[in-house]
Amino acid sequence: MRKRGPKPKGNIKIKWSPEFAYAIGLIVTDGSLSKDERHISFTSKDAQQIENFMNCLGLTVKIGKKVSGYEGREQPNVQFGDVLFFQFLVKIGLMPAKSKIVGEIKIPKKYFFDFLRGTFDGDGSFHSYYDTRWKSSFMFYTIFISASKKHIDWLRNEIYMRLKIQGHITHGKTAKVYQLKYAKTDSFQILKNMYYSREVVCLKRKRLKVEKALTIEGKKLFV
């Protein structure tokens, strides 16, 4: 009989919390799983994003560099090995080379908007502008981006089940990504749910951009 090897030890504490769900959102957008079924990598050009990711998972590994597939430039990168965490990520819906094939992510209902905030900080965008077609018409959009149509459809459905808002999906011809967009009133509903407290972990420069735009509309994220 072949002897069994030692059980793998996990470095990441696998327990759902707002911070843990946020980190999962970051992995779905800017993370990757190695084919060796052990290593997880996370890349971001934003130093605070790297810091948030490490803090949320309790990581103390060294920050390295990795060439970005989109821009072809070196960006800060965190890579670590954890077989148990890798297996957990696969169990909830992630996989190696996930960009175009990822679909549903099994997130506890309680932490969905923390997860959504992570995906927004990772691969989402927010923009606002004055629509010149109408006098004093100020518009803003909250957008979620993915190369996987299946994942975008899942996100749209999950948001609809909670907030009863539809959004609309566009597909870029050059970038070849799908964008799930929410305008103004619907956008505000999502933002209020993602930023339900001033204390939630987030990319602060993105939140400040949101707050600045909402101020023009006479709205506030926090009372």
C-alpha positions in Angstrom: 0.0 0.0 0.0 1.4 3.4 -1.0 1.9 5.8 1.9 -0.1 8.9 1.9 1.8 12.2 2.0 1.3 14.8 4.6 -2.0 16.7 4.4 -1.5 20.1 2.7 -1.5 23.1 5.1 -3.4 26.2 4.2 -2.0 29.7 4.8 -5.3 31.5 4.1 -8.0 31.4 6.7 -11.1 30.3 4.7 -13.9 32.0 6.4 -16.5 34.2 4.8 -16.5 37.9 5.9 -16.9 41.2 4.1 -13.1 41.4 3.6 -12.8 37.8 2.4 -15.7 38.3 -0.1 -14.1 41.5 -1.3 -10.8 39.6 -1.9 -12.6 36.9 -3.9 -14.0 39.7 -6.1 -10.5 40.9 -6.7 -9.3 37.4 -7.6 -12.2 37.0 -10.1 -11.2 40.1 -11.9 -7.4 40.6 -11.5 -6.3 37.2 -10.1 -5.2 34.0 -11.8 -4.9 30.3 -10.8 -1.9 28.3 -11.9 -2.2 25.0 -13.7 -0.1 23.4 -11.0 -3.3 23.5 -8.8 -1.4 25.3 -6.0 -0.5 28.9 -6.8 -2.6 32.0 -6.9 -1.5 35.2 -8.4 -2.8 38.7 -8.1 -1.7 41.7 -10.2 -2.6 45.4 -10.0 -1.0 48.7 -11.0 -2.5 50.3 -7.9 -0.5 50.0 -4.7 -3.5 50.3 -2.5 -5.2 47.5 -4.4 -2.3 45.2 -3.6 -2.3 46.3 0.0 -6.1 45.7 0.4 -5.8 42.2 -1.2 -3.0 41.2 1.2 -4.7 42.6 4.3 -8.0 40.9 3.5 -6.4 37.5 3.2 -3.8 38.0 5.9 -0.9 37.6 3.4 2.7 38.5 4.3 4.4 37.4 1.1 6.9 39.6 -0.8 5.5 41.8 -3.6 7.1 41.0 -7.0 6.6 42.2 -10.6 4.6 40.7 -13.5 4.1 41.8 -17.1 0.5 42.8 -17.6 -1.2 41.0 -20.5 -3.3 44.1 -21.3 -0.6 46.8 -21.3 2.6 44.8 -21.7 4.1 46.6 -18.7 5.5 45.4 -15.4 3.0 45.8 -12.5 3.1 44.8 -8.8 2.2 41.2 -8.3 1.5 38.9 -5.4 2.0 35.2 -5.8 1.5 32.5 -3.2 1.0 28.8 -2.9 -1.9 27.3 -0.9 -3.4 24.0 -2.0 -6.5 24.3 0.2 -7.3 27.8 -0.8 -6.8 26.8 -4.5 -9.2 23.9 -4.1 -11.7 26.3 -2.3 -11.5 28.7 -5.2 -12.2 26.0 -7.7 -15.1 24.8 -5.6 -16.8 28.2 -5.7 -16.4 28.6 -9.5 -12.9 29.7 -10.4 -10.4 27.9 -12.6 -7.0 28.4 -14.4 -7.3 30.5 -17.6 -10.7 31.7 -16.4 -11.0 35.0 -18.2 -13.4 33.9 -21.0 -15.1 31.0 -19.3 -15.8 31.9 -15.7 -19.5 31.9 -14.8 -21.3 31.8 -11.5 -19.3 32.4 -8.3 -20.8 30.8 -5.2 -21.0 33.7 -2.8 -23.1 33.7 0.4 -26.0 36.1 -0.1 -24.9 38.1 2.9 -21.6 39.0 1.3 -22.7 39.5 -2.3 -22.2 43.3 -2.4 -18.8 43.0 -0.7 -17.9 40.6 -3.5 -19.4 43.0 -6.1 -17.3 45.9 -4.7 -14.2 43.8 -5.2 -15.1 43.1 -8.8 -15.9 46.8 -9.3 -12.5 47.8 -7.8 -10.8 45.2 -9.9 -12.4 45.5 -13.3 -15.2 48.0 -13.0 -15.5 51.6 -13.8 -17.5 54.7 -13.0 -17.8 57.8 -15.2 -19.9 60.9 -15.2 -20.6 63.8 -17.6 -22.9 66.5 -18.6 -25.2 65.4 -21.5 -25.1 68.4 -23.9 -28.4 67.3 -25.5 -30.3 68.6 -22.4 -29.7 71.6 -20.3 -28.0 70.9 -17.0 -28.4 67.1 -17.5 -25.7 65.3 -15.5 -25.3 61.5 -16.1 -23.2 58.8 -14.4 -22.7 55.1 -15.0 -21.5 52.2 -12.9 -20.0 49.5 -15.1 -18.8 46.0 -14.6 -16.5 44.4 -17.1 -15.6 40.8 -18.1 -14.3 38.9 -21.0 -16.8 36.2 -20.1 -20.4 36.6 -21.3 -21.5 33.9 -18.9 -20.1 35.8 -15.9 -21.6 39.1 -17.0 -25.0 37.4 -17.4 -24.7 35.9 -13.9 -23.8 39.2 -12.3 -26.7 40.9 -14.0 -29.1 38.2 -12.8 -27.8 38.4 -9.2 -28.1 42.2 -9.1 -31.6 42.0 -10.5 -32.7 39.4 -7.9 -31.6 41.8 -5.1 -32.5 45.3 -6.5 -34.9 44.6 -9.4 -32.9 46.7 -11.8 -31.9 45.5 -15.3 -28.9 47.3 -16.6 -27.8 46.7 -20.1 -24.9 44.8 -21.7 -22.6 46.0 -24.5 -19.8 44.1 -26.2 -16.7 45.9 -27.5 -15.5 45.1 -31.0 -11.8 45.9 -30.3 -11.4 45.1 -26.6 -13.6 42.1 -26.9 -15.0 42.4 -23.4 -18.6 42.6 -22.1 -19.8 45.7 -20.1 -22.7 45.6 -17.8 -23.9 49.2 -17.4 -26.2 50.9 -14.9 -27.2 54.5 -15.4 -28.0 57.1 -12.8 -30.9 56.0 -10.5 -30.0 52.3 -10.9 -26.4 53.1 -10.5 -27.0 54.9 -7.3 -28.9 51.8 -5.9 -25.8 49.6 -6.6 -23.4 52.1 -5.2 -25.3 52.5 -1.9 -25.3 48.8 -1.4 -21.6 48.3 -2.3 -20.6 51.2 -0.1 -22.9 50.5 2.8 -20.4 51.9 5.3 -17.6 54.4 5.2 -15.4 51.7 6.8 -15.7 49.0 4.1 -12.5 48.1 2.4 -12.3 49.6 -1.1 -10.1 51.4 -3.5 -10.4 54.9 -2.1 -9.6 56.9 -5.2 -12.5 55.1 -7.0 -14.9 55.8 -4.1 -13.9 59.4 -4.0 -14.6 59.7 -7.7 -18.1 58.3 -7.0 -18.7 60.7 -4.1 -17.6 63.7 -6.1 -20.1 62.9 -8.9 -22.9 62.2 -6.5 -22.4 65.6 -4.8 -23.1 67.3 -8.2 -26.5 65.4 -8.1 -27.1 66.4 -4.5 -26.8 62.7 -3.4 -24.6 61.1 -0.7 -23.3 57.6 -0.2 -23.3 58.1 3.6 -25.7 60.0 5.7 
